[in-house]
Amino acid sequence: MKVSDPILFGHCVKVFFKDVFEKHGPLLEEIGANPNNGLGAIYESLNKLPDEKAEEIRNDIEACYEDRPWLAMVNSDKGITNLVSAFNINLDVVM
């Protein structure tokens, strides 16, 4: 079954980047970084933070790629994965 649901998509983002949300969740929520809109929206929200804190979160996001399964790349030259935007992706759900 194919779904394009921002809530399910946001759950996938939160699970994949679990360490980031455990460490920075309240701050991300405070600045309006909504995982339901994808990783791209989270990166945009980081602009509201001081450079040092935003860089710390970006580094923590990048660290997740080392420990998690590989992601399909939408544009590998730009580092864009299937988790960047909820509006361009359908999730395959096995039921």
GIVEN-V772427 format. One line per field, one symbol per residue. ss: DSSP state (@ for helix, = for strand, . for the rest). phi: phi as a letter, one per 20 degrees, with the letter a starting at -180 (. if undefined). Layout:
# GIVEN-V772427
ss: ???
phi: ???
This chain:
# GIVEN-V772427
ss: .==..@@@@@@@@@@@.@@@@@@@@@@@@@....@@@.@@@@@@@@@@..@@@@@@@@@@@@@@@@@.....===....==.........==...
phi: .dcccffffgffffffdgffffedgfffffenfeffenfgffgffffedggffffffgffffffffdeffdfeebffdmedfefcfedcdeedec
